[in-house]
């Protein structure tokens, strides 16, 4: 769920800004952790690390 939608829901519930901010930060941290340890993200990082090697190998051919 997008933060905008979550924030709008919390505003409708009458939560003060400081509580909304704390909750949104907690949600963002959880999302970051999920992405950080995602196998897809690990694959992208491996690709990034291998690009210079691939370029170098292509130059040698």
N, C-alpha and C positions, 0 to 999 in steps of 0.2 A: 504494500500500500504506500502511496506517495505521502511524503511528509506534509504536503499542502493539505491533503484530505484529512490526515490525522489531526493536524493542527486545527483545521476548521471544525472537526468533530469535538475537539476539546474546548474550543471557544464556545460552541453551542451548549456544552455541558457546564459552562461557566467557570472553568478552571482558570486561575490566575496565570499571568504570563510566566512567572518564575517556575511554576509547577509544570507548565507545558514545555518550557525549555528543558527542564530536567528529564522529562519523559522522552522528548524528541532526541536528546543526546543519548539516552540509554538505547533507544531504538537504533540510532545511527551506529553506535558502537557494536551492537549485535549484528547488524547488517555487514559492517566492515569485517568482523571476525568471520562471518559465514563466507564472505567473498575471499578473504585472505587465505582460508584453508580449503577453498574450492579446488577440485581437481582440474577444472577448466582454467582457472587462473594460473595454477602451477604449470599447465601445458603452455600457456601464453608466455610465462616467464622463461620457460625452457627454450621456446622459439626465439625470444629476444636474445637470449644468451648464445644461441647457435647461429644467428644471422651473420655475424662477422666471419665465422668459420665457413659458412656456406658461400659467402661472397669470395673469400680467399680461395676456396677450392675451385670455384668457377673461373677465377682469373688464371689459375694454373693450368686449366684444361685447354 
